[in-house]
Amino acid sequence: MRAAPPDGPPTARSVSPPPSWSPGKCSGAGTEPYTDAQFESVARLVVAGHKVTGLPINRSTVVVHADINSVSRRSDPWPPSTREARVRRVISRANAILRPPIATAAVKAGDTPGSSTRATSSA
């Protein structure tokens, strides 16, 4: 990682990933070139990058080719009409991996470990 700029913490443009982490590349063809498995893999790579760099996972730090080179790669990896929705999908999944939903359980007085309780419906 490069040193932080003198005026503050590292930014997406001032941080180089260390040799142990590098971004991935997915490719495909058709109207939906990425499969669900590829979206999942990219989200997991984003999480790995977050864990290494400490950068937040948001649209400022998750960039695609078109963000860096909008001349010759303006439709890479997706055409402009669908790009933002697909990048949001990756960001949303990456954040969900980092912060899984919290499960709650209702416990009544007298419940013991291993005892089963039957869920009731108010229908």
TIKE-354378 format. One line per field, with one value per atom (N, C-alpha, C, O): y, x, z; residue in one letter; chain; atom name. Coordinates in Angstrom, 3 decimals. Atoms other than C-alpha are relative to their C-alpha. Example, Ala and Ser with C-alpha at 12.3 -4.5 7.8 and 13.67 -1.06 7.14 Angstrom:
BEGIN
yy <- c(-1.190_-4.500_1.200_1.181_-1.190_-1.060_1.090_2.198)
xx <- c(0.890_12.300_0.900_1.936_-0.820_13.670_-0.770_-0.261)
zz <- c(0.000_7.800_0.000_0.665_-0.060_7.140_0.730_0.899)
residu <- c(A_A_A_A_S_S_S_S)
chaine <- c(A_A_A_A_A_A_A_A)
atome <- c(N_CA_C_O_N_CA_C_O)
//
This chain:
BEGIN
yy <- c(-1.159_0.000_1.222_1.281_-1.245_3.435_0.773_0.560_-0.843_5.928_0.901_1.260_-0.892_8.084_1.361_1.813_-1.344_11.452_0.895_0.625_-0.820_14.220_0.643_0.989_-0.692_15.728_-0.936_-0.468_0.868_12.643_-1.463_-1.852_1.450_8.904_-0.405_0.393_0.473_6.780_0.073_-0.057_0.008_7.049_-1.116_-1.757_1.064_4.634_0.224_-0.742_-0.289_6.377_-0.018_-0.125_-0.054_6.516_-1.335_-1.425_1.300_2.859_-1.000_-1.148_1.102_0.081_-1.291_-1.415_1.245_-3.423_-0.692_-0.657_0.729_-5.468_-1.207_-1.609_1.119_-8.379_-1.196_-1.994_1.158_-10.875_0.141_-0.815_-0.210_-9.354_0.725_1.719_-0.699_-8.413_-0.140_-1.136_0.066_-7.631_-1.145_-1.633_1.105_-10.293_0.484_1.662_-0.310_-10.402_-1.098_-2.283_0.943_-12.049_0.381_1.556_-0.310_-12.325_-0.966_-2.041_0.828_-13.712_0.600_1.515_-0.519_-13.097_-0.028_-0.761_-0.015_-12.333_1.220_2.137_-1.173_-9.926_0.112_1.218_-0.014_-10.890_-0.760_-1.960_0.713_-11.664_-0.597_-1.473_0.557_-12.389_-0.957_-0.670_0.951_-15.430_0.402_1.242_-0.252_-15.375_-0.372_0.315_0.426_-17.256_1.039_1.258_-1.038_-14.539_1.232_1.821_-1.129_-11.781_-0.314_0.546_0.415_-13.721_0.047_0.530_-0.002_-14.166_1.415_1.701_-1.390_-10.480_0.653_1.389_-0.562_-9.522_-0.499_0.268_0.549_-11.826_0.606_0.803_-0.692_-10.230_1.413_1.881_-1.338_-6.812_-0.075_0.773_0.196_-8.083_-0.247_0.307_0.266_-9.423_1.286_1.532_-1.286_-6.041_0.911_1.598_-0.804_-4.320_-0.462_0.354_0.535_-6.621_0.332_0.521_-0.313_-5.906_1.503_1.908_-1.441_-2.145_0.792_1.876_-0.750_-1.139_1.037_1.744_-0.964_0.967_-0.427_-1.622_0.362_1.136_-0.595_-0.401_0.577_-0.743_0.884_0.816_-0.884_1.851_0.357_-0.103_-0.306_3.318_0.818_0.842_-0.748_5.549_-0.920_-0.580_0.900_2.568_-1.236_-1.906_1.121_-0.101_0.601_1.196_-0.615_0.951_-1.073_-2.192_0.890_-0.642_0.673_1.854_-0.544_-0.157_1.332_2.268_-1.211_2.478_1.227_2.352_-1.135_4.637_0.572_1.764_-0.413_4.789_0.422_1.378_-0.303_4.809_0.024_-0.998_-0.098_6.090_0.199_0.343_-0.186_6.486_-1.345_-1.613_1.273_3.027_-1.141_-2.217_1.082_1.020_0.467_0.063_-0.597_2.930_-1.022_-0.741_1.026_-0.296_-1.201_-2.308_1.101_-2.391_0.195_1.230_1.304_-4.414_-0.028_-1.027_-0.015_-3.370_1.287_2.292_-1.241_-0.874_1.013_0.632_-1.025_2.447_-0.155_0.190_0.105_1.680_-0.972_-0.841_0.987_-1.250_-0.010_-0.688_0.076_-0.596_0.304_-0.489_-0.401_1.220_-1.006_-1.278_1.003_-1.339_-1.238_-1.832_1.199_-4.158_0.251_-0.632_-0.338_-2.377_0.049_-0.412_-0.020_-1.749_-1.420_-1.677_1.403_-5.492_-0.568_-1.231_0.489_-6.297_0.636_-0.059_-0.718_-3.629_-0.500_-0.740_0.477_-4.760_-1.392_-1.653_1.368_-8.404_0.001_-0.723_-0.073_-7.531_0.480_-0.076_-0.489_-5.545_-1.030_-1.121_1.059_-8.412_-1.106_-1.682_1.005_-10.823_0.480_-0.292_-0.562_-8.498_0.093_-0.104_-0.191_-7.918_-0.865_-0.374_0.882_-10.957_0.390_1.002_-0.337_-10.574_-0.623_-1.709_0.496_-10.998_-0.825_-0.356_0.884_-13.927_0.230_0.391_-0.132_-13.551_-1.181_-1.778_1.096_-16.147_0.422_1.068_-0.291_-15.795_-1.156_-2.322_1.005_-17.625_0.316_1.443_-0.192_-18.136_-0.542_-1.433_0.489_-18.609_-1.497_-1.952_1.440_-22.300_-0.779_-1.997_0.700_-23.098_-0.490_0.180_0.541_-25.285_-0.292_-0.505_0.317_-25.907_-1.336_-2.319_1.243_-28.511_-0.259_-1.148_0.222_-28.229_0.610_1.629_-0.553_-27.692_0.749_0.335_-0.776_-25.051_0.101_0.166_-0.050_-24.887_1.438_2.173_-1.344_-21.702_0.080_-0.877_-0.196_-20.297_1.077_1.957_-0.987_-18.306_0.764_0.213_-0.806_-15.466_0.168_1.130_-0.102_-16.121_-0.389_-0.361)
xx <- c(0.841_0.000_0.887_1.879_-0.740_1.273_-0.271_-1.277_0.205_1.691_-1.196_-1.512_1.156_-1.325_0.439_1.541_-0.336_-1.401_0.158_-0.458_-0.257_-0.179_-1.243_-1.245_1.180_-3.661_-1.082_-2.189_1.040_-5.529_0.251_1.322_-0.128_-6.168_0.037_-0.284_-0.036_-5.703_-1.374_-2.396_1.241_-8.334_0.104_1.148_-0.013_-9.296_1.111_1.691_-1.023_-6.855_1.412_2.382_-1.333_-3.968_0.458_1.556_-0.336_-3.984_0.240_-0.583_-0.273_-2.348_-0.166_0.375_0.155_-3.401_1.351_2.183_-1.251_-0.575_0.056_-0.970_-0.136_0.799_-0.894_-1.183_0.814_-1.355_-1.451_-2.219_1.382_-4.582_-0.017_0.687_0.134_-5.518_-1.425_-2.085_1.376_-8.804_-0.182_0.779_0.295_-10.512_-0.580_-0.900_0.562_-11.785_-0.984_-0.662_1.017_-14.971_-0.375_-0.326_0.441_-16.154_-1.096_-1.253_1.085_-19.075_-0.541_0.059_0.609_-21.346_-1.505_-2.035_1.454_-24.980_-0.530_0.224_0.604_-27.420_0.352_0.336_-0.422_-26.333_1.311_1.322_-1.265_-22.644_0.511_1.375_-0.476_-22.144_-1.041_-2.239_0.896_-23.605_-0.139_0.614_0.140_-24.843_1.280_1.677_-1.252_-21.667_1.097_1.909_-1.002_-19.531_-0.275_0.656_0.331_-21.402_0.437_0.995_-0.393_-20.820_1.514_2.021_-1.463_-17.127_0.562_1.480_-0.469_-16.650_-0.298_0.537_0.336_-18.456_0.987_1.404_-0.966_-16.132_1.389_2.118_-1.268_-13.100_-0.028_0.967_0.137_-14.399_0.157_0.821_-0.140_-14.703_1.468_1.973_-1.422_-11.130_0.804_1.680_-0.685_-9.932_-0.266_0.638_0.360_-11.786_0.796_1.314_-0.707_-10.196_1.490_2.114_-1.424_-6.717_0.260_1.212_-0.264_-7.044_-0.726_-0.284_0.807_-9.693_-0.901_-1.624_0.859_-11.424_-1.463_-1.756_1.415_-15.215_-0.429_0.228_0.538_-17.270_-1.157_-2.256_1.026_-19.188_0.385_1.409_-0.228_-19.381_1.274_1.799_-1.251_-16.354_1.205_2.225_-1.148_-14.113_-0.126_0.872_0.199_-15.638_-0.111_-1.128_-0.048_-14.648_0.083_0.532_-0.067_-14.939_0.865_1.192_-0.863_-12.844_-0.516_0.261_0.563_-15.215_0.192_0.219_-0.242_-14.647_1.398_1.622_-1.393_-10.935_0.314_1.058_-0.242_-10.940_-1.341_-1.799_1.341_-14.245_0.043_-1.004_-0.105_-12.915_-0.040_-0.970_-0.037_-11.929_-0.671_-0.870_0.632_-13.586_-1.315_-1.665_1.217_-16.838_-1.101_-1.999_1.005_-18.896_0.599_0.067_-0.671_-16.545_-0.152_0.284_0.444_-17.720_-1.439_-1.853_1.392_-21.326_-0.287_0.395_0.379_-23.010_-0.517_-1.046_0.422_-23.793_-1.439_-1.735_1.414_-27.540_-0.244_-1.243_0.205_-27.100_1.114_1.003_-1.190_-23.730_-0.284_0.078_0.173_-24.816_-0.823_-0.513_0.807_-27.484_0.839_0.698_-0.818_-24.975_1.115_1.446_-1.019_-22.260_-0.656_-0.076_0.730_-24.858_-0.249_-0.188_0.221_-25.608_1.259_1.174_-1.261_-21.930_0.246_0.598_-0.239_-21.629_-0.954_-0.538_0.996_-24.843_0.358_0.290_-0.352_-23.754_1.267_1.338_-1.234_-20.263_-0.295_0.229_0.351_-21.736_-0.807_-0.672_0.761_-24.142_0.925_0.685_-0.968_-21.194_0.695_0.913_-0.676_-19.480_-0.911_-0.467_0.938_-22.592_-1.238_-2.289_1.157_-24.853_-1.143_-0.907_1.132_-28.358_0.156_0.716_-0.056_-28.643_-1.254_-2.374_1.126_-30.823_-0.417_0.427_0.508_-33.030_-0.902_-1.494_0.869_-34.895_-0.719_-0.136_0.768_-37.624_0.186_0.028_-0.183_-36.927_-0.977_-1.046_0.967_-39.622_0.597_1.447_-0.431_-39.059_-0.266_-1.339_0.153_-38.540_0.567_0.723_-0.631_-37.025_1.370_2.073_-1.323_-33.969_0.721_0.079_-0.735_-31.189_-0.444_-0.562_0.389_-32.268_-1.500_-1.974_1.458_-35.988_-0.551_-0.056_0.578_-38.133_-1.266_-2.055_1.224_-40.776_-0.629_0.067_0.719_-43.437_-0.342_-0.848_0.345_-43.840_-1.500_-2.144_1.436_-47.323_-0.253_0.580_0.368_-49.092_-1.206_-2.085_1.138_-51.467_-0.996_-1.764_0.893_-53.339_-1.409_-2.289)
zz <- c(0.000_0.000_0.000_0.726_0.008_-0.817_1.282_1.959_-1.173_1.943_-0.229_-1.363_0.084_2.723_-0.511_-0.199_0.429_0.998_1.230_2.261_-1.177_3.322_0.589_1.771_-0.507_3.634_0.521_0.786_-0.551_4.865_-0.262_-0.728_0.150_4.763_-1.468_-2.348_1.388_1.650_-0.646_0.029_0.768_-1.057_-1.022_-1.144_1.010_-3.823_-1.013_-1.508_0.998_-6.147_0.594_-0.156_-0.591_-3.629_0.571_1.119_-0.573_-2.604_-1.119_-2.022_0.918_-4.573_0.777_1.876_-0.740_-3.595_0.173_-0.733_-0.189_-2.087_-0.928_-1.477_0.942_-4.141_0.318_-0.573_-0.356_-2.217_-0.424_-0.309_0.412_-3.542_-1.325_-1.504_1.269_-7.048_-0.477_-0.181_0.484_-8.746_-0.987_-1.580_0.900_-10.794_-1.304_-1.460_1.307_-14.323_-0.351_-0.270_0.456_-15.513_-1.416_-1.782_1.350_-19.062_-0.400_0.178_0.489_-20.938_-1.276_-1.841_1.213_-23.881_0.157_0.992_-0.041_-24.467_0.712_1.035_-0.620_-22.888_1.476_2.017_-1.410_-19.342_0.075_0.350_0.109_-19.621_1.301_1.260_-1.267_-15.918_0.553_0.550_-0.652_-14.240_1.470_1.963_-1.437_-10.641_0.740_1.681_-0.638_-9.687_-0.202_0.697_0.240_-11.291_0.855_1.404_-0.877_-9.441_1.429_2.111_-1.351_-6.211_0.157_1.169_-0.067_-6.976_0.045_0.812_0.007_-7.762_1.347_1.872_-1.318_-4.535_1.054_1.923_-0.963_-2.587_-0.202_0.770_0.244_-4.276_0.587_1.140_-0.578_-3.235_1.523_2.117_-1.449_0.363_0.352_1.328_-0.267_0.192_-0.089_0.740_0.135_-1.022_1.185_1.662_-1.183_1.817_1.220_1.982_-1.171_4.379_-0.044_1.000_0.139_3.008_0.154_0.820_0.040_2.502_1.067_1.447_-0.952_5.010_-0.645_0.056_0.687_2.356_0.113_0.133_-0.033_2.575_-1.344_-2.366_1.232_0.027_-0.444_0.107_0.545_-1.962_-1.434_-1.938_1.417_-5.456_-0.224_-1.338_0.152_-4.798_-0.051_-0.651_-0.086_-4.139_-0.875_-1.140_0.920_-6.385_-1.394_-1.750_1.324_-9.878_-1.074_-0.830_1.156_-13.290_-1.058_-0.933_1.048_-16.424_-0.527_-0.711_0.581_-17.775_0.891_0.392_-0.898_-14.668_-0.201_0.012_0.129_-15.401_-1.426_-1.643_1.407_-19.205_-0.716_-1.227_0.591_-20.546_-1.513_-2.144_1.447_-24.087_-0.715_-1.475_0.728_-25.299_0.757_0.194_-0.769_-22.500_0.617_1.726_-0.560_-22.038_0.286_1.079_-0.258_-22.120_0.718_0.626_-0.684_-20.019_1.505_2.009_0.452_-18.231_-0.501_-1.090_0.433_-18.954_-0.741_-0.543_0.676_-21.233_1.024_2.068_-0.958_-19.554_0.487_1.631_-0.382_-19.521_1.148_1.854_-1.064_-17.105_1.037_2.058_-0.849_-15.469_1.464_2.333_-1.401_-12.315_0.795_1.955_-0.706_-11.421_0.309_1.379_-0.206_-11.815_1.002_1.793_-1.008_-9.830_1.377_2.360_-1.289_-7.090_0.494_1.697_-0.387_-7.122_0.654_1.687_-0.565_-6.494_1.369_2.321_-1.258_-3.766_1.082_2.216_-0.958_-2.069_0.515_1.716_-0.414_-2.051_0.860_1.852_-0.784_-0.777_1.416_2.381_-1.335_2.102_0.775_1.995_-0.673_2.868_0.498_1.559_-0.442_3.052_1.268_2.201_-1.181_5.523_1.213_2.345_-1.099_7.604_-0.202_-0.613_0.199_7.496_0.933_1.975_-0.861_8.931_1.385_1.535_-1.371_12.673_0.253_0.048_-0.312_13.680_1.449_2.331_-1.362_16.720_0.302_-0.597_-0.422_18.696_1.269_2.140_-1.208_21.270_0.982_0.622_-1.042_24.500_1.121_1.612_-1.089_27.104_1.292_1.287_-1.308_30.793_0.074_-0.321_-0.124_31.479_-1.161_-1.066_1.119_28.085_0.435_1.192_-0.305_28.344_-1.304_-2.333_1.236_25.836_-0.550_0.182_0.662_23.326_0.013_-0.694_0.015_24.118_-1.274_-1.754_1.239_21.070_0.363_1.211_-0.147_20.900_-1.365_-2.379_1.241_18.268_-0.322_0.526_0.436_16.257_-0.150_-0.579_0.154_16.302_-1.014_-1.231_0.997_13.674_0.490_1.153_-0.418_14.251_-1.138_-1.163_1.165_11.018_0.350_-0.511)
residu <- c(M_M_M_M_R_R_R_R_A_A_A_A_A_A_A_A_P_P_P_P_P_P_P_P_D_D_D_D_G_G_G_G_P_P_P_P_P_P_P_P_T_T_T_T_A_A_A_A_R_R_R_R_S_S_S_S_V_V_V_V_S_S_S_S_P_P_P_P_P_P_P_P_P_P_P_P_S_S_S_S_W_W_W_W_S_S_S_S_P_P_P_P_G_G_G_G_K_K_K_K_C_C_C_C_S_S_S_S_G_G_G_G_A_A_A_A_G_G_G_G_T_T_T_T_E_E_E_E_P_P_P_P_Y_Y_Y_Y_T_T_T_T_D_D_D_D_A_A_A_A_Q_Q_Q_Q_F_F_F_F_E_E_E_E_S_S_S_S_V_V_V_V_A_A_A_A_R_R_R_R_L_L_L_L_V_V_V_V_V_V_V_V_A_A_A_A_G_G_G_G_H_H_H_H_K_K_K_K_V_V_V_V_T_T_T_T_G_G_G_G_L_L_L_L_P_P_P_P_I_I_I_I_N_N_N_N_R_R_R_R_S_S_S_S_T_T_T_T_V_V_V_V_V_V_V_V_V_V_V_V_H_H_H_H_A_A_A_A_D_D_D_D_I_I_I_I_N_N_N_N_S_S_S_S_V_V_V_V_S_S_S_S_R_R_R_R_R_R_R_R_S_S_S_S_D_D_D_D_P_P_P_P_W_W_W_W_P_P_P_P_P_P_P_P_S_S_S_S_T_T_T_T_R_R_R_R_E_E_E_E_A_A_A_A_R_R_R_R_V_V_V_V_R_R_R_R_R_R_R_R_V_V_V_V_I_I_I_I_S_S_S_S_R_R_R_R_A_A_A_A_N_N_N_N_A_A_A_A_I_I_I_I_L_L_L_L_R_R_R_R_P_P_P_P_P_P_P_P_I_I_I_I_A_A_A_A_T_T_T_T_A_A_A_A_A_A_A_A_V_V_V_V_K_K_K_K_A_A_A_A_G_G_G_G_D_D_D_D_T_T_T_T_P_P_P_P_G_G_G_G_S_S_S_S_S_S_S_S_T_T_T_T_R_R_R_R_A_A_A_A_T_T_T_T_S_S_S_S_S_S_S_S_A_A_A_A)
chaine <- c(A_A_A_A_A_A_A_A_A_A_A_A_A_A_A_A_A_A_A_A_A_A_A_A_A_A_A_A_A_A_A_A_A_A_A_A_A_A_A_A_A_A_A_A_A_A_A_A_A_A_A_A_A_A_A_A_A_A_A_A_A_A_A_A_A_A_A_A_A_A_A_A_A_A_A_A_A_A_A_A_A_A_A_A_A_A_A_A_A_A_A_A_A_A_A_A_A_A_A_A_A_A_A_A_A_A_A_A_A_A_A_A_A_A_A_A_A_A_A_A_A_A_A_A_A_A_A_A_A_A_A_A_A_A_A_A_A_A_A_A_A_A_A_A_A_A_A_A_A_A_A_A_A_A_A_A_A_A_A_A_A_A_A_A_A_A_A_A_A_A_A_A_A_A_A_A_A_A_A_A_A_A_A_A_A_A_A_A_A_A_A_A_A_A_A_A_A_A_A_A_A_A_A_A_A_A_A_A_A_A_A_A_A_A_A_A_A_A_A_A_A_A_A_A_A_A_A_A_A_A_A_A_A_A_A_A_A_A_A_A_A_A_A_A_A_A_A_A_A_A_A_A_A_A_A_A_A_A_A_A_A_A_A_A_A_A_A_A_A_A_A_A_A_A_A_A_A_A_A_A_A_A_A_A_A_A_A_A_A_A_A_A_A_A_A_A_A_A_A_A_A_A_A_A_A_A_A_A_A_A_A_A_A_A_A_A_A_A_A_A_A_A_A_A_A_A_A_A_A_A_A_A_A_A_A_A_A_A_A_A_A_A_A_A_A_A_A_A_A_A_A_A_A_A_A_A_A_A_A_A_A_A_A_A_A_A_A_A_A_A_A_A_A_A_A_A_A_A_A_A_A_A_A_A_A_A_A_A_A_A_A_A_A_A_A_A_A_A_A_A_A_A_A_A_A_A_A_A_A_A_A_A_A_A_A_A_A_A_A_A_A_A_A_A_A_A_A_A_A_A_A_A_A_A_A_A_A_A_A_A_A_A_A_A_A_A_A_A_A_A_A_A_A_A_A_A_A_A_A_A_A_A_A_A_A_A_A_A_A_A_A_A_A_A_A_A_A_A_A_A_A_A_A_A_A_A_A_A_A_A_A_A)
atome <- c(N_CA_C_O_N_CA_C_O_N_CA_C_O_N_CA_C_O_N_CA_C_O_N_CA_C_O_N_CA_C_O_N_CA_C_O_N_CA_C_O_N_CA_C_O_N_CA_C_O_N_CA_C_O_N_CA_C_O_N_CA_C_O_N_CA_C_O_N_CA_C_O_N_CA_C_O_N_CA_C_O_N_CA_C_O_N_CA_C_O_N_CA_C_O_N_CA_C_O_N_CA_C_O_N_CA_C_O_N_CA_C_O_N_CA_C_O_N_CA_C_O_N_CA_C_O_N_CA_C_O_N_CA_C_O_N_CA_C_O_N_CA_C_O_N_CA_C_O_N_CA_C_O_N_CA_C_O_N_CA_C_O_N_CA_C_O_N_CA_C_O_N_CA_C_O_N_CA_C_O_N_CA_C_O_N_CA_C_O_N_CA_C_O_N_CA_C_O_N_CA_C_O_N_CA_C_O_N_CA_C_O_N_CA_C_O_N_CA_C_O_N_CA_C_O_N_CA_C_O_N_CA_C_O_N_CA_C_O_N_CA_C_O_N_CA_C_O_N_CA_C_O_N_CA_C_O_N_CA_C_O_N_CA_C_O_N_CA_C_O_N_CA_C_O_N_CA_C_O_N_CA_C_O_N_CA_C_O_N_CA_C_O_N_CA_C_O_N_CA_C_O_N_CA_C_O_N_CA_C_O_N_CA_C_O_N_CA_C_O_N_CA_C_O_N_CA_C_O_N_CA_C_O_N_CA_C_O_N_CA_C_O_N_CA_C_O_N_CA_C_O_N_CA_C_O_N_CA_C_O_N_CA_C_O_N_CA_C_O_N_CA_C_O_N_CA_C_O_N_CA_C_O_N_CA_C_O_N_CA_C_O_N_CA_C_O_N_CA_C_O_N_CA_C_O_N_CA_C_O_N_CA_C_O_N_CA_C_O_N_CA_C_O_N_CA_C_O_N_CA_C_O_N_CA_C_O_N_CA_C_O_N_CA_C_O_N_CA_C_O_N_CA_C_O_N_CA_C_O_N_CA_C_O_N_CA_C_O_N_CA_C_O_N_CA_C_O_N_CA_C_O_N_CA_C_O_N_CA_C_O_N_CA_C_O_N_CA_C_O_N_CA_C_O_N_CA_C_O_N_CA_C_O_N_CA_C_O_N_CA_C_O_N_CA_C_O_N_CA_C_O_N_CA_C_O_N_CA_C_O_N_CA_C_O_N_CA_C_O_N_CA_C_O)
//
